[in-house]
Amino acid sequence: MKQTGIVDRFEGDQVVVEVNGKMVNFPRADAPAMLAEGMVVILRDGRITEIDQIETQRIEDDMRRRFERILGKQTDE
């Protein structure tokens, strides 16, 4: 079964991912090497199988626009 989650943080050898509002731990050794906090990940069979680059970028862009609005800066979009 395929699910998505957002990487919340790293704790030692564990990756803490928010999945459906709950925090779930996964072994860091089994996760993709370039994983970082805030990334959207795809989960299959109880493992982090890949990073959803498109959704991660969409969220980053949205957060950047919100931050710029708070600061009163103009965006080019």
PQR file with spaces between the fields and no chain letter, atoms N, CA, C, O and H, PARSE charges and radii, in Angstrom:
ATOM       1  N    MET     1       0.838   -1.182    0.000 -0.4000 1.5000
ATOM       2  CA   MET     1       0.000    0.000    0.000 -0.0000 2.0000
ATOM       3  C    MET     1       0.888    1.253    0.000  0.5500 1.7000
ATOM       4  O    MET     1       1.814    1.370    0.803 -0.5500 1.4000
ATOM       5  N    LYS     2       0.594    2.167   -0.898 -0.4000 1.5000
ATOM       6  CA   LYS     2       1.387    3.389   -1.029 -0.0000 2.0000
ATOM       7  C    LYS     2       0.772    4.500   -0.168  0.5500 1.7000
ATOM       8  O    LYS     2      -0.436    4.735   -0.193 -0.5500 1.4000
ATOM       9  H    LYS     2      -0.158    2.071   -1.550  0.4000 1.0000
ATOM      10  N    GLN     3       1.639    5.170    0.590 -0.4000 1.5000
ATOM      11  CA   GLN     3       1.252    6.321    1.409 -0.0000 2.0000
ATOM      12  C    GLN     3       2.298    7.404    1.212  0.5500 1.7000
ATOM      13  O    GLN     3       3.385    7.155    0.692 -0.5500 1.4000
ATOM      14  H    GLN     3       2.620    4.979    0.611  0.4000 1.0000
ATOM      15  N    THR     4       1.951    8.604    1.635 -0.4000 1.5000
ATOM      16  CA   THR     4       2.943    9.670    1.652 -0.0000 2.0000
ATOM      17  C    THR     4       3.052   10.214    3.067  0.5500 1.7000
ATOM      18  O    THR     4       2.135   10.078    3.877 -0.5500 1.4000
ATOM      19  H    THR     4       1.068    8.807    2.058  0.4000 1.0000
ATOM      20  N    GLY     5       4.187   10.830    3.344 -0.4000 1.5000
ATOM      21  CA   GLY     5       4.422   11.454    4.641 -0.0000 2.0000
ATOM      22  C    GLY     5       5.432   12.571    4.469  0.5500 1.7000
ATOM      23  O    GLY     5       6.019   12.741    3.400 -0.5500 1.4000
ATOM      24  H    GLY     5       4.932   10.940    2.686  0.4000 1.0000
ATOM      25  N    ILE     6       5.626   13.328    5.537 -0.4000 1.5000
ATOM      26  CA   ILE     6       6.585   14.433    5.526 -0.0000 2.0000
ATOM      27  C    ILE     6       7.625   14.169    6.614  0.5500 1.7000
ATOM      28  O    ILE     6       7.283   13.888    7.762 -0.5500 1.4000
ATOM      29  H    ILE     6       5.150   13.190    6.405  0.4000 1.0000
ATOM      30  N    VAL     7       8.890   14.264    6.235 -0.4000 1.5000
ATOM      31  CA   VAL     7       9.970   14.055    7.202 -0.0000 2.0000
ATOM      32  C    VAL     7       9.928   15.184    8.227  0.5500 1.7000
ATOM      33  O    VAL     7      10.047   16.358    7.879 -0.5500 1.4000
ATOM      34  H    VAL     7       9.168   14.493    5.302  0.4000 1.0000
ATOM      35  N    ASP     8       9.757   14.815    9.484 -0.4000 1.5000
ATOM      36  CA   ASP     8       9.688   15.793   10.570 -0.0000 2.0000
ATOM      37  C    ASP     8      11.074   16.072   11.146  0.5500 1.7000
ATOM      38  O    ASP     8      11.456   17.223   11.354 -0.5500 1.4000
ATOM      39  H    ASP     8       9.660   13.861    9.766  0.4000 1.0000
ATOM      40  N    ARG     9      11.824   14.986   11.400 -0.4000 1.5000
ATOM      41  CA   ARG     9      13.150   15.165   12.015 -0.0000 2.0000
ATOM      42  C    ARG     9      13.909   13.844   11.981  0.5500 1.7000
ATOM      43  O    ARG     9      13.383   12.800   11.595 -0.5500 1.4000
ATOM      44  H    ARG     9      11.514   14.051   11.231  0.4000 1.0000
ATOM      45  N    PHE    10      15.161   13.935   12.398 -0.4000 1.5000
ATOM      46  CA   PHE    10      16.014   12.763   12.546 -0.0000 2.0000
ATOM      47  C    PHE    10      16.338   12.617   14.022  0.5500 1.7000
ATOM      48  O    PHE    10      16.661   13.598   14.690 -0.5500 1.4000
ATOM      49  H    PHE    10      15.588   14.783   12.711  0.4000 1.0000
ATOM      50  N    GLU    11      16.254   11.411   14.526 -0.4000 1.5000
ATOM      51  CA   GLU    11      16.613   11.117   15.917 -0.0000 2.0000
ATOM      52  C    GLU    11      17.544    9.913   15.902  0.5500 1.7000
ATOM      53  O    GLU    11      17.104    8.770   15.777 -0.5500 1.4000
ATOM      54  H    GLU    11      15.991   10.614   13.983  0.4000 1.0000
ATOM      55  N    GLY    12      18.844   10.192   16.032 -0.4000 1.5000
ATOM      56  CA   GLY    12      19.819    9.107   16.005 -0.0000 2.0000
ATOM      57  C    GLY    12      19.758    8.367   14.688  0.5500 1.7000
ATOM      58  O    GLY    12      19.952    8.957   13.625 -0.5500 1.4000
ATOM      59  H    GLY    12      19.201   11.121   16.134  0.4000 1.0000
ATOM      60  N    ASP    13      19.487    7.071   14.757 -0.4000 1.5000
ATOM      61  CA   ASP    13      19.433    6.261   13.544 -0.0000 2.0000
ATOM      62  C    ASP    13      18.004    6.096   13.014  0.5500 1.7000
ATOM      63  O    ASP    13      17.722    5.190   12.230 -0.5500 1.4000
ATOM      64  H    ASP    13      19.329    6.592   15.620  0.4000 1.0000
ATOM      65  N    GLN    14      17.115    6.981   13.452 -0.4000 1.5000
ATOM      66  CA   GLN    14      15.716    6.931   13.028 -0.0000 2.0000
ATOM      67  C    GLN    14      15.316    8.196   12.258  0.5500 1.7000
ATOM      68  O    GLN    14      15.813    9.289   12.530 -0.5500 1.4000
ATOM      69  H    GLN    14      17.345    7.717   14.089  0.4000 1.0000
ATOM      70  N    VAL    15      14.406    8.020   11.293 -0.4000 1.5000
ATOM      71  CA   VAL    15      13.776    9.135   10.592 -0.0000 2.0000
ATOM      72  C    VAL    15      12.351    9.194   11.110  0.5500 1.7000
ATOM      73  O    VAL    15      11.629    8.198   11.052 -0.5500 1.4000
ATOM      74  H    VAL    15      14.002    7.132   11.072  0.4000 1.0000
ATOM      75  N    VAL    16      11.931   10.360   11.621 -0.4000 1.5000
ATOM      76  CA   VAL    16      10.571   10.533   12.126 -0.0000 2.0000
ATOM      77  C    VAL    16       9.756   11.205   11.024  0.5500 1.7000
ATOM      78  O    VAL    16      10.062   12.316   10.592 -0.5500 1.4000
ATOM      79  H    VAL    16      12.517   11.169   11.669  0.4000 1.0000
ATOM      80  N    VAL    17       8.710   10.506   10.580 -0.4000 1.5000
ATOM      81  CA   VAL    17       7.883   10.966    9.471 -0.0000 2.0000
ATOM      82  C    VAL    17       6.449   11.140    9.958  0.5500 1.7000
ATOM      83  O    VAL    17       5.905   10.277   10.647 -0.5500 1.4000
ATOM      84  H    VAL    17       8.461    9.603   10.931  0.4000 1.0000
ATOM      85  N    GLU    18       5.842   12.274    9.587 -0.4000 1.5000
ATOM      86  CA   GLU    18       4.432   12.483    9.895 -0.0000 2.0000
ATOM      87  C    GLU    18       3.606   11.821    8.802  0.5500 1.7000
ATOM      88  O    GLU    18       3.706   12.175    7.628 -0.5500 1.4000
ATOM      89  H    GLU    18       6.283   12.974    9.026  0.4000 1.0000
ATOM      90  N    VAL    19       2.794   10.857    9.207 -0.4000 1.5000
ATOM      91  CA   VAL    19       1.933   10.122    8.283 -0.0000 2.0000
ATOM      92  C    VAL    19       0.510   10.201    8.824  0.5500 1.7000
ATOM      93  O    VAL    19       0.227    9.691    9.908 -0.5500 1.4000
ATOM      94  H    VAL    19       2.714   10.569   10.161  0.4000 1.0000
ATOM      95  N    ASN    20      -0.371   10.830    8.085 -0.4000 1.5000
ATOM      96  CA   ASN    20      -1.773   10.965    8.508 -0.0000 2.0000
ATOM      97  C    ASN    20      -1.903   11.530    9.920  0.5500 1.7000
ATOM      98  O    ASN    20      -2.724   11.063   10.709 -0.5500 1.4000
ATOM      99  H    ASN    20      -0.141   11.245    7.205  0.4000 1.0000
ATOM     100  N    GLY    21      -1.090   12.532   10.231 -0.4000 1.5000
ATOM     101  CA   GLY    21      -1.173   13.195   11.526 -0.0000 2.0000
ATOM     102  C    GLY    21      -0.469   12.478   12.668  0.5500 1.7000
ATOM     103  O    GLY    21      -0.491   12.967   13.798 -0.5500 1.4000
ATOM     104  H    GLY    21      -0.423   12.911    9.590  0.4000 1.0000
ATOM     105  N    LYS    22       0.154   11.339   12.408 -0.4000 1.5000
ATOM     106  CA   LYS    22       0.856   10.590   13.446 -0.0000 2.0000
ATOM     107  C    LYS    22       2.339   10.512   13.102  0.5500 1.7000
ATOM     108  O    LYS    22       2.708   10.471   11.929 -0.5500 1.4000
ATOM     109  H    LYS    22       0.172   10.942   11.491  0.4000 1.0000
ATOM     110  N    MET    23       3.182   10.492   14.118 -0.4000 1.5000
ATOM     111  CA   MET    23       4.617   10.374   13.928 -0.0000 2.0000
ATOM     112  C    MET    23       5.003    8.897   13.894  0.5500 1.7000
ATOM     113  O    MET    23       4.659    8.126   14.790 -0.5500 1.4000
ATOM     114  H    MET    23       2.882   10.525   15.072  0.4000 1.0000
ATOM     115  N    VAL    24       5.729    8.522   12.833 -0.4000 1.5000
ATOM     116  CA   VAL    24       6.138    7.136   12.645 -0.0000 2.0000
ATOM     117  C    VAL    24       7.654    7.118   12.436  0.5500 1.7000
ATOM     118  O    VAL    24       8.184    7.935   11.683 -0.5500 1.4000
ATOM     119  H    VAL    24       6.008    9.149   12.105  0.4000 1.0000
ATOM     120  N    ASN    25       8.349    6.194   13.097 -0.4000 1.5000
ATOM     121  CA   ASN    25       9.807    6.063   12.976 -0.0000 2.0000
ATOM     122  C    ASN    25      10.163    5.026   11.920  0.5500 1.7000
ATOM     123  O    ASN    25       9.526    3.979   11.806 -0.5500 1.4000
ATOM     124  H    ASN    25       7.918    5.531   13.708  0.4000 1.0000
ATOM     125  N    PHE    26      11.203    5.349   11.149 -0.4000 1.5000
ATOM     126  CA   PHE    26      11.742    4.446   10.144 -0.0000 2.0000
ATOM     127  C    PHE    26      13.252    4.398   10.314  0.5500 1.7000
ATOM     128  O    PHE    26      13.848    5.396   10.719 -0.5500 1.4000
ATOM     129  H    PHE    26      11.720    6.199   11.241  0.4000 1.0000
ATOM     130  N    PRO    27      13.889    3.269   10.018 -0.5600 1.5000
ATOM     131  CA   PRO    27      15.352    3.195   10.102  0.2800 2.0000
ATOM     132  C    PRO    27      16.003    4.139    9.089  0.5500 1.7000
ATOM     133  O    PRO    27      15.668    4.123    7.905 -0.5500 1.4000
ATOM     134  N    ARG    28      16.923    4.949    9.566 -0.4000 1.5000
ATOM     135  CA   ARG    28      17.619    5.901    8.693 -0.0000 2.0000
ATOM     136  C    ARG    28      18.449    5.177    7.636  0.5500 1.7000
ATOM     137  O    ARG    28      18.587    5.666    6.515 -0.5500 1.4000
ATOM     138  H    ARG    28      17.195    4.962   10.529  0.4000 1.0000
ATOM     139  N    ALA    29      18.992    4.033    7.978 -0.4000 1.5000
ATOM     140  CA   ALA    29      19.833    3.281    7.051 -0.0000 2.0000
ATOM     141  C    ALA    29      19.066    2.817    5.810  0.5500 1.7000
ATOM     142  O    ALA    29      19.665    2.634    4.750 -0.5500 1.4000
ATOM     143  H    ALA    29      18.880    3.636    8.888  0.4000 1.0000
ATOM     144  N    ASP    30      17.754    2.626    5.929 -0.4000 1.5000
ATOM     145  CA   ASP    30      16.941    2.164    4.802 -0.0000 2.0000
ATOM     146  C    ASP    30      16.378    3.309    3.964  0.5500 1.7000
ATOM     147  O    ASP    30      15.772    3.071    2.919 -0.5500 1.4000
ATOM     148  H    ASP    30      17.267    2.774    6.790  0.4000 1.0000
ATOM     149  N    ALA    31      16.571    4.550    4.414 -0.4000 1.5000
ATOM     150  CA   ALA    31      15.995    5.710    3.732 -0.0000 2.0000
ATOM     151  C    ALA    31      16.923    6.209    2.620  0.5500 1.7000
ATOM     152  O    ALA    31      18.124    5.939    2.643 -0.5500 1.4000
ATOM     153  H    ALA    31      17.063    4.743    5.263  0.4000 1.0000
ATOM     154  N    PRO    32      16.361    6.939    1.644 -0.5600 1.5000
ATOM     155  CA   PRO    32      17.212    7.521    0.595  0.2800 2.0000
ATOM     156  C    PRO    32      18.294    8.417    1.191  0.5500 1.7000
ATOM     157  O    PRO    32      18.057    9.090    2.194 -0.5500 1.4000
ATOM     158  N    ALA    33      19.463    8.431    0.588 -0.4000 1.5000
ATOM     159  CA   ALA    33      20.629    9.141    1.122 -0.0000 2.0000
ATOM     160  C    ALA    33      20.420   10.653    1.216  0.5500 1.7000
ATOM     161  O    ALA    33      20.913   11.266    2.163 -0.5500 1.4000
ATOM     162  H    ALA    33      19.656    7.885   -0.227  0.4000 1.0000
ATOM     163  N    MET    34      19.724   11.265    0.294 -0.4000 1.5000
ATOM     164  CA   MET    34      19.590   12.718    0.245 -0.0000 2.0000
ATOM     165  C    MET    34      18.384   13.237    1.036  0.5500 1.7000
ATOM     166  O    MET    34      17.968   14.377    0.833 -0.5500 1.4000
ATOM     167  H    MET    34      19.323   10.767   -0.475  0.4000 1.0000
ATOM     168  N    LEU    35      17.832   12.443    1.911 -0.4000 1.5000
ATOM     169  CA   LEU    35      16.648   12.804    2.675 -0.0000 2.0000
ATOM     170  C    LEU    35      16.929   13.963    3.626  0.5500 1.7000
ATOM     171  O    LEU    35      17.981   14.011    4.264 -0.5500 1.4000
ATOM     172  H    LEU    35      18.170   11.516    2.076  0.4000 1.0000
ATOM     173  N    ALA    36      15.974   14.905    3.717 -0.4000 1.5000
ATOM     174  CA   ALA    36      16.119   16.056    4.609 -0.0000 2.0000
ATOM     175  C    ALA    36      14.770   16.377    5.241  0.5500 1.7000
ATOM     176  O    ALA    36      13.726   15.954    4.745 -0.5500 1.4000
ATOM     177  H    ALA    36      15.120   14.867    3.198  0.4000 1.0000
ATOM     178  N    GLU    37      14.800   17.122    6.327 -0.4000 1.5000
ATOM     179  CA   GLU    37      13.573   17.530    6.998 -0.0000 2.0000
ATOM     180  C    GLU    37      12.690   18.323    6.038  0.5500 1.7000
ATOM     181  O    GLU    37      13.180   19.134    5.253 -0.5500 1.4000
ATOM     182  H    GLU    37      15.649   17.466    6.730  0.4000 1.0000
ATOM     183  N    GLY    38      11.381   18.077    6.112 -0.4000 1.5000
ATOM     184  CA   GLY    38      10.424   18.787    5.281 -0.0000 2.0000
ATOM     185  C    GLY    38      10.137   18.124    3.949  0.5500 1.7000
ATOM     186  O    GLY    38       9.215   18.536    3.244 -0.5500 1.4000
ATOM     187  H    GLY    38      10.983   17.418    6.749  0.4000 1.0000
ATOM     188  N    MET    39      10.901   17.110    3.588 -0.4000 1.5000
ATOM     189  CA   MET    39      10.675   16.440    2.308 -0.0000 2.0000
ATOM     190  C    MET    39       9.456   15.525    2.381  0.5500 1.7000
ATOM     191  O    MET    39       9.169   14.916    3.411 -0.5500 1.4000
ATOM     192  H    MET    39      11.650   16.775    4.160  0.4000 1.0000
ATOM     193  N    VAL    40       8.752   15.451    1.258 -0.4000 1.5000
ATOM     194  CA   VAL    40       7.628   14.525    1.132 -0.0000 2.0000
ATOM     195  C    VAL    40       8.202   13.195    0.652  0.5500 1.7000
ATOM     196  O    VAL    40       8.960   13.145   -0.316 -0.5500 1.4000
ATOM     197  H    VAL    40       8.986   15.946    0.421  0.4000 1.0000
ATOM     198  N    VAL    41       7.831   12.126    1.341 -0.4000 1.5000
ATOM     199  CA   VAL    41       8.338   10.805    0.995 -0.0000 2.0000
ATOM     200  C    VAL    41       7.190    9.864    0.665  0.5500 1.7000
ATOM     201  O    VAL    41       6.063   10.029    1.133 -0.5500 1.4000
ATOM     202  H    VAL    41       7.215   12.167    2.128  0.4000 1.0000
ATOM     203  N    ILE    42       7.511    8.878   -0.153 -0.4000 1.5000
ATOM     204  CA   ILE    42       6.549    7.835   -0.506 -0.0000 2.0000
ATOM     205  C    ILE    42       6.903    6.601    0.299  0.5500 1.7000
ATOM     206  O    ILE    42       8.057    6.174    0.343 -0.5500 1.4000
ATOM     207  H    ILE    42       8.426    8.744   -0.533  0.4000 1.0000
ATOM     208  N    LEU    43       5.891    6.039    0.932 -0.4000 1.5000
ATOM     209  CA   LEU    43       6.060    4.872    1.799 -0.0000 2.0000
ATOM     210  C    LEU    43       5.367    3.678    1.164  0.5500 1.7000
ATOM     211  O    LEU    43       4.218    3.769    0.732 -0.5500 1.4000
ATOM     212  H    LEU    43       4.954    6.385    0.897  0.4000 1.0000
ATOM     213  N    ARG    44       6.074    2.563    1.113 -0.4000 1.5000
ATOM     214  CA   ARG    44       5.492    1.302    0.629 -0.0000 2.0000
ATOM     215  C    ARG    44       5.978    0.181    1.527  0.5500 1.7000
ATOM     216  O    ARG    44       7.156    0.114    1.879 -0.5500 1.4000
ATOM     217  H    ARG    44       7.007    2.489    1.464  0.4000 1.0000
ATOM     218  N    ASP    45       5.068   -0.689    1.888 -0.4000 1.5000
ATOM     219  CA   ASP    45       5.416   -1.868    2.691 -0.0000 2.0000
ATOM     220  C    ASP    45       6.196   -1.507    3.954  0.5500 1.7000
ATOM     221  O    ASP    45       7.136   -2.208    4.328 -0.5500 1.4000
ATOM     222  H    ASP    45       4.111   -0.636    1.602  0.4000 1.0000
ATOM     223  N    GLY    46       5.805   -0.409    4.611 -0.4000 1.5000
ATOM     224  CA   GLY    46       6.433   -0.022    5.864 -0.0000 2.0000
ATOM     225  C    GLY    46       7.829    0.554    5.733  0.5500 1.7000
ATOM     226  O    GLY    46       8.577    0.588    6.710 -0.5500 1.4000
ATOM     227  H    GLY    46       5.041    0.161    4.307  0.4000 1.0000
ATOM     228  N    ARG    47       8.201    1.016    4.517 -0.4000 1.5000
ATOM     229  CA   ARG    47       9.534    1.586    4.279 -0.0000 2.0000
ATOM     230  C    ARG    47       9.417    2.877    3.493  0.5500 1.7000
ATOM     231  O    ARG    47       8.459    3.082    2.749 -0.5500 1.4000
ATOM     232  H    ARG    47       7.594    0.988    3.723  0.4000 1.0000
ATOM     233  N    ILE    48      10.411    3.752    3.669 -0.4000 1.5000
ATOM     234  CA   ILE    48      10.524    4.942    2.832 -0.0000 2.0000
ATOM     235  C    ILE    48      11.186    4.482    1.543  0.5500 1.7000
ATOM     236  O    ILE    48      12.344    4.063    1.551 -0.5500 1.4000
ATOM     237  H    ILE    48      11.190    3.585    4.273  0.4000 1.0000
ATOM     238  N    THR    49      10.446    4.560    0.420 -0.4000 1.5000
ATOM     239  CA   THR    49      10.994    4.043   -0.824 -0.0000 2.0000
ATOM     240  C    THR    49      11.557    5.127   -1.733  0.5500 1.7000
ATOM     241  O    THR    49      12.478    4.871   -2.508 -0.5500 1.4000
ATOM     242  H    THR    49       9.506    4.901    0.414  0.4000 1.0000
ATOM     243  N    GLU    50      11.003    6.350   -1.641 -0.4000 1.5000
ATOM     244  CA   GLU    50      11.512    7.421   -2.497 -0.0000 2.0000
ATOM     245  C    GLU    50      11.057    8.781   -1.995  0.5500 1.7000
ATOM     246  O    GLU    50      10.182    8.886   -1.136 -0.5500 1.4000
ATOM     247  H    GLU    50      10.254    6.558   -1.011  0.4000 1.0000
ATOM     248  N    ILE    51      11.668    9.817   -2.549 -0.4000 1.5000
ATOM     249  CA   ILE    51      11.322   11.204   -2.248 -0.0000 2.0000
ATOM     250  C    ILE    51      10.417   11.704   -3.360  0.5500 1.7000
ATOM     251  O    ILE    51      10.724   11.528   -4.539 -0.5500 1.4000
ATOM     252  H    ILE    51      12.379    9.731   -3.248  0.4000 1.0000
ATOM     253  N    ASP    52       9.304   12.325   -2.992 -0.4000 1.5000
ATOM     254  CA   ASP    52       8.409   12.937   -3.977 -0.0000 2.0000
ATOM     255  C    ASP    52       8.918   14.353   -4.237  0.5500 1.7000
ATOM     256  O    ASP    52       8.531   15.299   -3.551 -0.5500 1.4000
ATOM     257  H    ASP    52       9.055   12.468   -2.034  0.4000 1.0000
ATOM     258  N    GLN    53       9.783   14.485   -5.228 -0.4000 1.5000
ATOM     259  CA   GLN    53      10.433   15.767   -5.517 -0.0000 2.0000
ATOM     260  C    GLN    53       9.425   16.845   -5.914  0.5500 1.7000
ATOM     261  O    GLN    53       9.566   17.998   -5.506 -0.5500 1.4000
ATOM     262  H    GLN    53      10.097   13.717   -5.785  0.4000 1.0000
ATOM     263  N    ILE    54       8.420   16.491   -6.695 -0.4000 1.5000
ATOM     264  CA   ILE    54       7.449   17.478   -7.179 -0.0000 2.0000
ATOM     265  C    ILE    54       6.635   18.045   -6.023  0.5500 1.7000
ATOM     266  O    ILE    54       6.477   19.262   -5.918 -0.5500 1.4000
ATOM     267  H    ILE    54       8.305   15.554   -7.027  0.4000 1.0000
ATOM     268  N    GLU    55       6.120   17.185   -5.160 -0.4000 1.5000
ATOM     269  CA   GLU    55       5.322   17.651   -4.021 -0.0000 2.0000
ATOM     270  C    GLU    55       6.191   18.408   -3.019  0.5500 1.7000
ATOM     271  O    GLU    55       5.742   19.396   -2.437 -0.5500 1.4000
ATOM     272  H    GLU    55       6.248   16.197   -5.246  0.4000 1.0000
ATOM     273  N    THR    56       7.421   17.959   -2.813 -0.4000 1.5000
ATOM     274  CA   THR    56       8.334   18.665   -1.919 -0.0000 2.0000
ATOM     275  C    THR    56       8.575   20.077   -2.428  0.5500 1.7000
ATOM     276  O    THR    56       8.537   21.028   -1.648 -0.5500 1.4000
ATOM     277  H    THR    56       7.786   17.157   -3.286  0.4000 1.0000
ATOM     278  N    GLN    57       8.822   20.228   -3.722 -0.4000 1.5000
ATOM     279  CA   GLN    57       9.064   21.551   -4.308 -0.0000 2.0000
ATOM     280  C    GLN    57       7.823   22.432   -4.217  0.5500 1.7000
ATOM     281  O    GLN    57       7.931   23.630   -3.956 -0.5500 1.4000
ATOM     282  H    GLN    57       8.853   19.455   -4.356  0.4000 1.0000
ATOM     283  N    ARG    58       6.637   21.843   -4.431 -0.4000 1.5000
ATOM     284  CA   ARG    58       5.393   22.608   -4.342 -0.0000 2.0000
ATOM     285  C    ARG    58       5.205   23.175   -2.933  0.5500 1.7000
ATOM     286  O    ARG    58       4.830   24.337   -2.774 -0.5500 1.4000
ATOM     287  H    ARG    58       6.549   20.870   -4.642  0.4000 1.0000
ATOM     288  N    ILE    59       5.462   22.367   -1.930 -0.4000 1.5000
ATOM     289  CA   ILE    59       5.329   22.817   -0.547 -0.0000 2.0000
ATOM     290  C    ILE    59       6.360   23.897   -0.228  0.5500 1.7000
ATOM     291  O    ILE    59       6.032   24.897    0.411 -0.5500 1.4000
ATOM     292  H    ILE    59       5.767   21.423   -2.059  0.4000 1.0000
ATOM     293  N    GLU    60       7.608   23.701   -0.669 -0.4000 1.5000
ATOM     294  CA   GLU    60       8.656   24.707   -0.435 -0.0000 2.0000
ATOM     295  C    GLU    60       8.293   26.040   -1.085  0.5500 1.7000
ATOM     296  O    GLU    60       8.465   27.094   -0.473 -0.5500 1.4000
ATOM     297  H    GLU    60       7.875   22.889   -1.188  0.4000 1.0000
ATOM     298  N    ASP    61       7.792   26.001   -2.322 -0.4000 1.5000
ATOM     299  CA   ASP    61       7.390   27.231   -3.019 -0.0000 2.0000
ATOM     300  C    ASP    61       6.247   27.929   -2.302  0.5500 1.7000
ATOM     301  O    ASP    61       6.245   29.152   -2.164 -0.5500 1.4000
ATOM     302  H    ASP    61       7.653   25.145   -2.819  0.4000 1.0000
ATOM     303  N    ASP    62       5.270   27.141   -1.844 -0.4000 1.5000
ATOM     304  CA   ASP    62       4.131   27.702   -1.121 -0.0000 2.0000
ATOM     305  C    ASP    62       4.578   28.369    0.174  0.5500 1.7000
ATOM     306  O    ASP    62       4.119   29.463    0.504 -0.5500 1.4000
ATOM     307  H    ASP    62       5.272   26.148   -1.956  0.4000 1.0000
ATOM     308  N    MET    63       5.469   27.715    0.906 -0.4000 1.5000
ATOM     309  CA   MET    63       5.964   28.279    2.167 -0.0000 2.0000
ATOM     310  C    MET    63       6.776   29.554    1.916  0.5500 1.7000
ATOM     311  O    MET    63       6.680   30.513    2.681 -0.5500 1.4000
ATOM     312  H    MET    63       5.842   26.826    0.638  0.4000 1.0000
ATOM     313  N    ARG    64       7.566   29.563    0.855 -0.4000 1.5000
ATOM     314  CA   ARG    64       8.353   30.752    0.509 -0.0000 2.0000
ATOM     315  C    ARG    64       7.426   31.934    0.201  0.5500 1.7000
ATOM     316  O    ARG    64       7.655   33.048    0.673 -0.5500 1.4000
ATOM     317  H    ARG    64       7.644   28.784    0.233  0.4000 1.0000
ATOM     318  N    ARG    65       6.375   31.681   -0.597 -0.4000 1.5000
ATOM     319  CA   ARG    65       5.421   32.752   -0.928 -0.0000 2.0000
ATOM     320  C    ARG    65       4.724   33.281    0.327  0.5500 1.7000
ATOM     321  O    ARG    65       4.536   34.489    0.470 -0.5500 1.4000
ATOM     322  H    ARG    65       6.189   30.777   -0.980  0.4000 1.0000
ATOM     323  N    ARG    66       4.344   32.390    1.226 -0.4000 1.5000
ATOM     324  CA   ARG    66       3.689   32.814    2.474 -0.0000 2.0000
ATOM     325  C    ARG    66       4.631   33.666    3.316  0.5500 1.7000
ATOM     326  O    ARG    66       4.237   34.699    3.857 -0.5500 1.4000
ATOM     327  H    ARG    66       4.496   31.408    1.109  0.4000 1.0000
ATOM     328  N    PHE    67       5.875   33.221    3.418 -0.4000 1.5000
ATOM     329  CA   PHE    67       6.867   33.959    4.206 -0.0000 2.0000
ATOM     330  C    PHE    67       7.098   35.344    3.613  0.5500 1.7000
ATOM     331  O    PHE    67       7.181   36.331    4.344 -0.5500 1.4000
ATOM     332  H    PHE    67       6.195   32.382    2.979  0.4000 1.0000
ATOM     333  N    GLU    68       7.201   35.416    2.292 -0.4000 1.5000
ATOM     334  CA   GLU    68       7.413   36.703    1.639 -0.0000 2.0000
ATOM     335  C    GLU    68       6.212   37.627    1.845  0.5500 1.7000
ATOM     336  O    GLU    68       6.383   38.834    2.014 -0.5500 1.4000
ATOM     337  H    GLU    68       7.134   34.614    1.698  0.4000 1.0000
ATOM     338  N    ARG    69       5.003   37.070    1.832 -0.4000 1.5000
ATOM     339  CA   ARG    69       3.810   37.888    2.099 -0.0000 2.0000
ATOM     340  C    ARG    69       3.836   38.439    3.523  0.5500 1.7000
ATOM     341  O    ARG    69       3.478   39.593    3.760 -0.5500 1.4000
ATOM     342  H    ARG    69       4.865   36.089    1.694  0.4000 1.0000
ATOM     343  N    ILE    70       4.260   37.610    4.456 -0.4000 1.5000
ATOM     344  CA   ILE    70       4.338   38.059    5.852 -0.0000 2.0000
ATOM     345  C    ILE    70       5.313   39.223    5.974  0.5500 1.7000
ATOM     346  O    ILE    70       5.060   40.188    6.695 -0.5500 1.4000
ATOM     347  H    ILE    70       4.551   36.673    4.264  0.4000 1.0000
ATOM     348  N    LEU    71       6.417   39.121    5.267 -0.4000 1.5000
ATOM     349  CA   LEU    71       7.434   40.175    5.318 -0.0000 2.0000
ATOM     350  C    LEU    71       7.082   41.373    4.442  0.5500 1.7000
ATOM     351  O    LEU    71       7.769   42.394    4.476 -0.5500 1.4000
ATOM     352  H    LEU    71       6.622   38.337    4.681  0.4000 1.0000
ATOM     353  N    GLY    72       6.002   41.248    3.651 -0.4000 1.5000
ATOM     354  CA   GLY    72       5.592   42.346    2.800 -0.0000 2.0000
ATOM     355  C    GLY    72       6.402   42.473    1.532  0.5500 1.7000
ATOM     356  O    GLY    72       6.424   43.543    0.924 -0.5500 1.4000
ATOM     357  H    GLY    72       5.444   40.419    3.623  0.4000 1.0000
ATOM     358  N    LYS    73       7.060   41.424    1.122 -0.4000 1.5000
ATOM     359  CA   LYS    73       7.857   41.468   -0.093 -0.0000 2.0000
ATOM     360  C    LYS    73       6.995   41.033   -1.276  0.5500 1.7000
ATOM     361  O    LYS    73       6.042   40.268   -1.127 -0.5500 1.4000
ATOM     362  H    LYS    73       7.042   40.555    1.617  0.4000 1.0000
ATOM     363  N    GLN    74       7.352   41.537   -2.443 -0.4000 1.5000
ATOM     364  CA   GLN    74       6.670   41.160   -3.672 -0.0000 2.0000
ATOM     365  C    GLN    74       7.286   39.881   -4.225  0.5500 1.7000
ATOM     366  O    GLN    74       8.496   39.675   -4.133 -0.5500 1.4000
ATOM     367  H    GLN    74       8.126   42.159   -2.564  0.4000 1.0000
ATOM     368  N    THR    75       6.454   39.032   -4.794 -0.4000 1.5000
ATOM     369  CA   THR    75       6.964   37.857   -5.479 -0.0000 2.0000
ATOM     370  C    THR    75       6.821   38.067   -6.970  0.5500 1.7000
ATOM     371  O    THR    75       6.018   38.889   -7.411 -0.5500 1.4000
ATOM     372  H    THR    75       5.471   39.199   -4.868  0.4000 1.0000
ATOM     373  N    ASP    76       7.575   37.348   -7.730 -0.4000 1.5000
ATOM     374  CA   ASP    76       7.531   37.499   -9.179 -0.0000 2.0000
ATOM     375  C    ASP    76       6.467   36.627   -9.826  0.5500 1.7000
ATOM     376  O    ASP    76       6.445   36.492  -11.049 -0.5500 1.4000
ATOM     377  H    ASP    76       8.228   36.681   -7.372  0.4000 1.0000
ATOM     378  N    GLU    77       5.585   36.034   -9.031 -0.4000 1.5000
ATOM     379  CA   GLU    77       4.533   35.184   -9.577 -0.0000 2.0000
ATOM     380  C    GLU    77       3.192   35.847   -9.420  0.5500 1.7000
ATOM     381  O    GLU    77       2.174   35.284   -9.821 -0.5500 1.4000
ATOM     382  H    GLU    77       5.603   36.144   -8.038  0.4000 1.0000
